[in-house]
Each structure stands twice: as C-alpha cells, then as structure tokens.
Amino acid sequence: MSAASVTAADRSVLPFFLSSFIWNFALGMTYPLVPLYANHLGMSGLGIGTLVALPVLVQISFNLIGGAYTDQMGGRSLMLAAFVLTTGAGSVFFFAAGFWLLLLAQLLMVMSRAMYWPASWSLGSELPGGRGLQMGRLNAINNAGQIAGMTGAGFCLLWFGFGPSFLVLAAMGALAFALGRRLPEKQNNPERKQRRLFSGYAQLLRLRVIPYAVMCAYISALPFSLSFSFYPILLAEYGYTADATGAMLALRAIGSAVAGLFIARYLDFSAKLAVPLSCAIATSVSVGLIASAREPWMIGLLMLSVGLASGVITLFFQMLISEISSIDNRGSALALGGLGWGLSHFSTPLVMGYLKDHIGLLPAFYILGGFAFIWGLCLIPMHRWAFAQQSTHTKDQA
C-alpha cells in the first residue's frame, strides 16, 4: 500500500474516531448529571426511573429507523443528526427546572443515541483492517470518551454546578458535529438494487441468531443502564462526592475500553457459548455485590469487573451480527441486535425505581443481580436453539 493511500485512509478514520470520542464524552456527562440533577430536584425513585426509561420507547423505534436509514444513506448522515440532537439536549437540560423539560431533553438524548449506535457500528465494521480489531478500537474509543465525560462531569458539577455542566454537554455535541462533517460521504454503488426502507428486517427476522444476539446485547447493556440511572444515586447514598462518583463510574468504562483494546483479541468470538455465558455471570455477580461494598477500592474493583464483562460481550454480539449480515443490511442487523440495549435501558431504571421506593435501594441491587444471573443461564438453551440449524447443516455436509 502506498504512502498516499495510507494517508488518505488515516484522514478518513481520524475524524470518525475523534467525533466518536467527543460524542461519547457528552454521553458520559449525562450518566451522573441527569440522575443527580433529578435527585437534586427532589424526584422519587420511580420518577427518576421514569425520566430515564420512558424516552427509551422512542429510542427503540428510532433505533430501527436509524438502522434502516444507515443501510440506505450511510452512517455519516445519521451520526451528524445524532450530534445535532445532543447539542439540543444539552441546551434543554440547561433551562430545565422540572420533570417535563427534563423529559424533553432526555427524549432528544435518547434519539441521539438511537441514531449514533447503528451508524457508528456499521461504519466501524467497514473500516480498513481486521473487523474485530477495528470494532475493538471503536468500542475502546467510545468508552474512553465516556470515561472522560463522567470524570469531567463530576469536576464540572463540583466547581460550577449543574447549569454550566449542561452547557459543556451542548458544546461537546457541537464540536462532534464540526468534526463529523469531515467524514467521507457514502459512495453510491451503481450495481446495488434499490429496495424499500425496512425490507432488510423481513429477511433478518427469520434468523434464529438475532434473538440470541438481542439477549446478549441486553446483558451487555445492563451496566450502561445502571450508569445513567441508579449507580450515581447509590454512590451518593454512600456519601461520595460528585467528582468521586464520576471517577468510580469511569472505572466501568475503563474496564470496557480494556476489553476492546486488549482482552478481545485473544478470545474466540465464533458461535460459542462460553464467552457470553461467563460475561453474563460476571455481570450479575458484580451488580449484586456492589450493594454490599462501601470501600472505594471494592466499588472500583466491581465497576472495573462489570466493565470488562460488558465490554467483551458487547464486542461478541457486534461480531456475531456482523458475520451473519452483509454490507447492504448490516445497519438493520445491528439495529435489531441493539434492541437488547433499548430493552435494558427501558426496563432496568423502571424496575430499579419501583424497587427502591418499595423495598430500598440496596435490596434492589441484590434482586437485579439475581435476575441477571438467571438471564445468563437462559443463554444456554437459547444458544442451542439459535445454532441448531447450523449444526445440522454442518453434519449433513460431513
């Protein structure tokens, strides 16, 4: 490969990774800011859970729309739209002083998430180089941005308060948009047949692997769901300051970044059960045990562990879906797999909010950990069902 082609490739990849980092910085800021601000306004546990979970119904719908539009238009347009929505969300957060404006800001933010994830995953799977390596790098950069965002939010909140912190969030969305405009336009393929917007889903939904991937995505998103809902409130109840809370939340993202950069390259991501099952069990144990932790080193260790587990299983379901899809329908396939994230973001805050109000926050974490353990065990029969046809086909060929 010539030096000129390498330089061109670097120019196309660099704005993608930089804009991804900046957008995830903004996303990371929302994790401690939104629940702590709602708690500051005196909302109940169920109110906070509703604030976080209700907009996810919109996210699930836009996730499917975003996946379909990614296949039709390319990921660049959807990523730019996500950055604009983030800027709008930060601006609304700045003016919000009650539930309804907070809900509007959350709606804008979850629409941004719904567009960003299938678009970035699709673009990442098409980057030059090994798919596993590039997806691992993308996940690591996403998590690095969230690390910086969560930590930065803690210090901004400590030094300046909620209002200026939300302005920084809006500014990050604008900066991501400026960088994202340098992404290359999608090249039209004259041999590609035009099709209806959602036609790719009909074919994908016939694949048994898709529900299995959704289950893996659900458990991989569980620490995410807690990070922007009840992890910050738990740490606040333990008596930790905003900057300490942001730093501890960042350890989860550090674990996921390490998983994407280092651990993932040594694992077999073919259709095996051991990887998602072990990650699901590790996630359930970490979620349950954090209700018994008080010391910073113990909380940090559990956050790091749950980040490692969720990072590995996230890359697992991304690789699994990328293998069973083509370039023409990969955005739709990744959006279907991402439904697991949406379902987790919807159910986890609502259930945790209800349990917090009725039995207390610590028992709620114990129950959620037990649920995650059972979910992990359910992967065993689901794996057998999902790959039964593939095994039969292989035996027939032999």
KADATA-V240765 format. One record per pair of residues at least 24 apart in sequence whose C-alpha atoms are under 6 Angstrom apart, sorted by the first residue. I is the first residue (numbers start at 1). J is the second residue. If there is no record, write none. Layout:
I & J
I & J
This chain:
15 & 179
19 & 176
19 & 179
19 & 180
21 & 141
21 & 142
21 & 145
22 & 176
23 & 173
23 & 176
24 & 142
24 & 145
24 & 146
25 & 145
25 & 146
25 & 148
25 & 149
26 & 149
26 & 169
26 & 172
28 & 146
28 & 149
28 & 150
29 & 149
29 & 150
29 & 153
31 & 227
31 & 228
32 & 232
35 & 229
45 & 353
45 & 357
46 & 353
46 & 354
49 & 349
49 & 350
49 & 353
50 & 350
51 & 103
53 & 346
53 & 349
55 & 107
56 & 346
59 & 110
59 & 111
59 & 114
60 & 342
62 & 114
63 & 114
63 & 335
64 & 335
66 & 115
67 & 118
67 & 331
67 & 332
67 & 335
68 & 197
68 & 198
68 & 332
70 & 119
70 & 331
71 & 328
71 & 329
71 & 331
74 & 186
75 & 119
75 & 123
78 & 115
79 & 116
80 & 177
82 & 112
82 & 115
82 & 116
83 & 173
83 & 177
85 & 112
86 & 173
87 & 170
87 & 173
87 & 174
90 & 166
90 & 169
90 & 170
91 & 170
94 & 163
94 & 166
118 & 331
118 & 334
118 & 335
122 & 331
136 & 260
136 & 261
137 & 261
139 & 260
140 & 257
140 & 260
143 & 253
143 & 257
147 & 250
147 & 253
150 & 246
150 & 250
151 & 246
151 & 247
154 & 242
154 & 243
154 & 246
155 & 243
200 & 329
208 & 386
209 & 386
213 & 317
213 & 337
214 & 337
214 & 340
217 & 340
217 & 341
218 & 340
218 & 341
218 & 344
220 & 310
220 & 313
220 & 314
221 & 341
222 & 344
225 & 345
248 & 300
251 & 303
251 & 304
252 & 303
252 & 304
252 & 307
253 & 307
255 & 304
255 & 307
255 & 308
256 & 307
256 & 308
256 & 311
259 & 308
259 & 311
259 & 312
269 & 316
276 & 313
277 & 376
279 & 309
280 & 376
281 & 373
284 & 369
284 & 372
284 & 373
287 & 369
288 & 365
288 & 366
288 & 369
291 & 362
291 & 365
